[in-house]
Amino acid sequence: MAAGPRDPRSAKRRGDATPSKPPNPESGLMVESSPVRLCDLFAGVEGWRLAGAGDVDITSLSYRSDQAGPGSLFFCVPGFVRDGHDFAPDAVARGAAALCVERTLDLPVAQVVVPSVRTAMGPVGAAFYGHPGSRLLTAGITGTNGKTTSAFLAAHLLDHAGLRSGLMGTVERRIGGRTLPAGRTTPEALDIQRDLALMVDAGDLAVVMEVSSHALDLGRAADVAFRAIAFTNLTQDHLDYHKTLEDYFAAKSRLFLEADFSSGRIVAVINIDDPHGRELASRCPRGHVVAFSSLPETSDWGPADLEMSDYQMDAAGTRGTLVVRGTALERARACAAPASGAADPVAAAAVVAAVIKSGAPWRSAGISRETAMPITPLIEASIAAVTVPE
C-alpha cells in the first residue's frame, strides 16, 4: 500500500530514511516527511483526471520551475503575465516526476489535469503536508485597515496564554519563535501549507494570518482550516485589481461564507461599526458571530458583543474600556476591563474577541499594563488583563 500523507514531524522522530523538502529560499528551513502517491494528493480536488501513472511517489511540491527537483510535483499556474505551462519542460528537465496542468502537455511524465491549477494548490498542499492547519489553532484576519496590528496583538495574547503562535503577515513571518522575512501579505497556497507544517514541526500551537483579498480571490488561503476569523473594515483600496468596491467586498466575504476556508464551527469576529461589516454579519449564522463596536448597539443589529467605549487616542496609543456583553460569548456576563496601548479600538476589540472565542485559556492570556509588546520598532502596545467570569 502506498504511503499517504502524515505528520511532517514523524519522519524525524522515527529516524526514517526519507527525502526532505527543498528549503525555503528565504528562511533555510525545510520540512521532512515521507513520499506521497500522486493520485492520493488529489482526493480533495474536484474534476481532476489522470494522464499517466498515478502511483508516482511525490517528494516535494513546486510552482517555480527553478525550485523543481527529482520527485517534484510541478504546478503549471497560469499567471497574469506568464503561463506556468511554458515552464513545464524546464521543471521536467530538473527532475519533476509529475505535473499539475489545465491541459495535457507533450512531456514524458505523469500529468494531473484539473479545472484550475491555482485552486488545486491549496487542497493538494494540505494533503501533502498532512493537513497542518487542523493541528494548529488557526486565526485569520481580513479587512482594509488594522490587519497587521490585530495579527500581532492576537499572536502576542496567544503566546501569553501558553499557545506559542506562528505569524504570517505583511511585516514578517514567525515560525517556532524565529522571525523571517515577509513576502506577500498572504503567500501562495503551497507556501502557506509548507509554513504551517514548519510551525507544527517547530512546536507552535497556533497561528495568526493576515488574509488579503487577493489571496481569497485566488484561493491561496483554501484548506487552512481557520477556527477564528475577523473582519476589521472595508474602504476603497485595491480597485486596480478588483475593479469595483462590490467585487472587493465579495472577495473579503469569501473567508466568512465559503466552506473552503473554515473547519467545523468557525467563530466570525466582525466590526459592525462598518456598514460592510454589518452586512457581512447578517449573512453569517448569528450564533457564530462575535460583533464588536465602539457603540453600545446599532439599529440594524442590536447590542454588540464587545464594545470599546470611552476611549481616547493619543501618541501613546488607545485607552478605554472593553465591555464584554455575553450575547455570543458563552458564560460571559457583563463586565469591563481597561485596555491600553492598542493601535486602535477596532483592532483591540477584534483581537480580544478572537482569542476569547478561539478556545485559548483566556485567564492566562491577560497582560498587565506594564507588559509592553513591540509590534514594529516604531509601535508598542499593551493590553490589560481581561477576566471572563464563570
N, C-alpha and C positions, 0 to 999 in steps of 0.2 A: 504493500500500500504506500502511495506517495505521501510524503510528509506534508501536513497542512501548516497554516500559519500558527505560530506560537509566541509566547512571551519572549521578546528580544533579549531578556536577561538570562534565559535558560541555558543558552549555549555556553556562556562564560561560566555559569555556576557549575555546569556538569562537565566542563572541560572537553566538550565535543570538538572534533576537528572540522570546523565549519568555516566557510568563507566569510569575510567581513564586507560590509557595505563600503563603497567609496567614501572617503572622508568628506565632510562638508568643507569646501574650499575656504570658507570664511573662518571656521572655528577649529578645524583639525580634529573634530570629534567624529566618531563613527559608531554605528550600531552593528552588533554581531548577532546572527541568527542562522537558522538552517535554511536550505533551499526550499522553495515552494513550487509546486507543479503549476504550470502556466494556466491550465483550464480552471484550477481551484481559485485563482485570483479574481475571476470574473463572475462569481456566483451572485454578487450584488449589483451587477450591471445589466440593464435591460437591453434586449435587442442585439446581443453580440453573437457572432458566428466565427467559427474557427476555420482557417485556411492553413492546413499543415498539421503537424503533430501537436497534440495537446498535452503530452507528458513531458515536455521540455522542462528542465529544472531552471528556475529563475533565482538568481542570487543578488540582483540589485535592480533598481528602477532608475530611469533617467529620462528627462525631456530635452537634454542638451547632448548632441552627438559627441562633443569633446569629453563628456563625462561617462560615455558608454564604455563597457569593457566586457570581457568574457562572462557569459551568463546573464547579461543585462536584458531587461525588457525596455525597449525604447519607445517612447510615446511621440508619435508624429503629430504634434499640435499645430493646427492651422493658426498662425498669428495674424496680427493686424498688418504686418509688413512682409514677413517671410512665412512660408509654409513648411512646417516640420517634416512633411513627406519628402521634401527636397534634400533633407539631411540624412535620410534613412540609409543610403549607401555608405556614408561615412561611418554611421553607427555600426552597421554590419561589418565593415572593414575593421573596426576596432574590437569586434568580438561579440556584438549583441546577438543574443540567442533567439530573440523574438521581437516582433513589432506590434504596437497597437496603432491601428490605422483606420481611416474612414473610407479608404478604397484600397484594393489589393495592389501590391507593387511587384514588379518583376525582380524579386530578390530571393535568394535561396535559404530563407529562414521561415519559421512558423509566424503566422500573422493572425491577429485577432481583429476582426472588423467590427467597429461599433458606430452607432449613430453620431456620437460626439466624443472625440478623444479627450478633450478638456474635461467634459463631465465625468468620464470614466476614471480619471486620475484619483479623485477622492476615495471612492469605494475600493479601487484596486490597491491604493497605497495603504488604506486602513487594513485590508485583508493581509497584505504582505507583512506589515509590522505587527499583526496580532491585535488590531483594534485598540491601540494605546489610549485613545481618548476615553474609553469606557473604564479605564483603570485610574483615571485622574478625576478630581473634582474640577470640572471644566466650566469656566465662565467666559462669556463673550459680551463685548460692549460695542455698540454701534451708535452713530449719530454724527452730526456735522462737527460739533464742538464738544470738548470735555472727555473724549475717549481716553487720551493719554493720561490725564490726571486721574480719572476714575480707575484706570487699569493699575497704575502704580499704587494707589491707595488700597485697592482691593487686594493686590498681591501682598502688600505690607500687613494688612489685617490678617490675611490667611497665614502668613508666616508667624505672626504673634499668637495665632490660635493653635500653633503646633502643626500646621499643614504647610510645609515648605512649598512655595509656589514658583512655578516657572512663569515666564512672561514672554509674550510676543506682541510687539508694537512698533510704533513709529520711531521711538528714541533708541530702543535697544531690545535685544533678546536676552533671556536669562534661563540657563539650564543648569540644574544642580548647584545653584548658587554662583555660577560663573556668568559674568556679563559678556555678551558677544555683540558684534555689530548688527544693526538692523538693516534690512534691505527695503522691500516694500512694506507698507503698513501691515498688510496681510500677505504672507508669501504664497507661492504656488502650492497646490494641494499636496504634491509629493514631499515638498519641503516641510509643510505643516506636519504631516504624518511622521516623517523622519524625526523632527524635533520633539514631537510628543513621545515617540519611542525612546529618544535620548533622555527625556525627562524621567520616564518610568525607570529606565536603566540607571539613572543617577540618583534615584530615591526621592524625587519630587512626588508630592501627593496631590498637588493642584496645579492649575494653570489658568492664567487670565490672558485673554486675547483681545486686542483691538480688531474689530471686524469691519473692513471697509466696504463701501457699496460696490466697488469694482470686484472685490473678492466674492461677494454674494451673487452678483450678476454672472460672474464667470465660473461659479461653482467651486471656488478654491476651498471654502470652509465646509464643504459637504463631508458628512461622516466623521465629524469631530466629536459628536455626541455631547453637545452642550447640556449642562444641567441648570445653569442660570444664565440669563441674557438680559441686557439692559439697553434702553434707548434713551439718549440724553436730549436730543433736539434735532430739528431739521431746518436749515437755512439754505439759501441758494448757493450751491457750490458744485463743482464737477459737472457743470452743464455742458462742457465741451465733450464729455463722454456720454452722459445720459440724455442730453438734448432738452428735456423738459423737467420741471420740478416734480411732475407726476411720475415720470419714469424713475427719477432719483428716489422718491419715496417708495415706489414699488420695489426697488432693489433692496432698500433698507428693511422693508417689511418682510422679505423672504425669510430672514432669520427667525421671525416670530411665527410665521404662518405655514411654513413648509416643513414636513417631517424629516427631510434630508439632513437638517441641521441640528436636530434635538435627539434626546434619548429619554423615552418614557415621559413622566410628568415634569415638564420643564417649568421653571419659575421665570416669569416675564416682569422685569422691573422697568417701569415706564414713567417718564416725565409728563404728567398731564397738564402742566402749565403750557406746554407746547401744543398747538392745535393738531398737528400731525400725530403727536403722542396720544392725544385723546381719541383720535380716530383709530389709531392702532390698538389702543387698549380695548376699545369697543368691539374690535374684531377678534380678540383673543378670548378664550374661556375665562370667565370672570374669576373663577377660583384659582387660576394660575397667575393672576396679575397682582403685583405689588405696585400701587400707584403712589408716586411721590410728587410733592408740590411745595411751593412757597406760600400757599393759601390754605386755610382750613378746609375748604371744599370748593368744587367747581359746579356750576349749574347743571351741566350735562353729564356729570359723573358722580358727584356726591363727595363725602369726606375722603380725603387722601389717607392712605395707609401710613405714609410717612410725610410729615410736614416740617420743613425747615423754616422756622419763624423767628421773628425779632432779630434778624441777622444784620450784621454790619460788615462791610467790606472795606479794607484799607490795605496799606502796603504789607502789613504782616499777615494778611490772609482774610479769612471769614470767621466771624464769631457769631454764634446764635444758639438756638435751642432746637434740637431734633425731637419731634413728638412722634411717638410710635402709637398709633391708634388701635391696632389689633384687628382691623377688619379682615385682612388676609393673613396676618401673622398669627399662627396657632399659639394659644396660651399667652398671648401678649395683651396685657391691658394697657390703658392709657398711662404713659409715663413720659418723662422728659429727661434729657441729659444734654449738657453743653457739648458743642463741637467747635474746635478752634483750629485755625490754620489751614483749612482746606482751601483749594484754589477758588472754588465757587460752591454755593449751596446745592446746586443741582448735582454736581459730582459727588459731594459728600453724602447726599441722600441716596443716590444710586448705589454707591459703594456699600453703605450700611445695609441697605435692603438686600443687595445681592449676597452679602456674606451671611446675614441672618438666615435667609431662606435657603441658602445652599446646603445647610446642614452642618456648617462648621461649629465647633464648640464655642459659642459666642462669648461666654463668660470669660474665657481666657484670651479673647481677641481684643479686649479693651486696652487702650494705650493712654497713658497718663498725659497731662498737659505738657509735662516736661520732656516727653519722648518725641523728639523731632525725627522726621523721616525725610532724607534727601530725595526729591523727585528728579531734579536735574541740578547741576551746580548752582543754578540761579534760583531754585524754588525749594522751600522747605514746607512741610505740612505736619500737623499732629492732630490726633483725634482723641477726645476724652473718652473714658470708658462708658459704654452704653450697657445698661442692665435690662434684660428682658425678663420680667417677673414670671415666676412659676404659675 
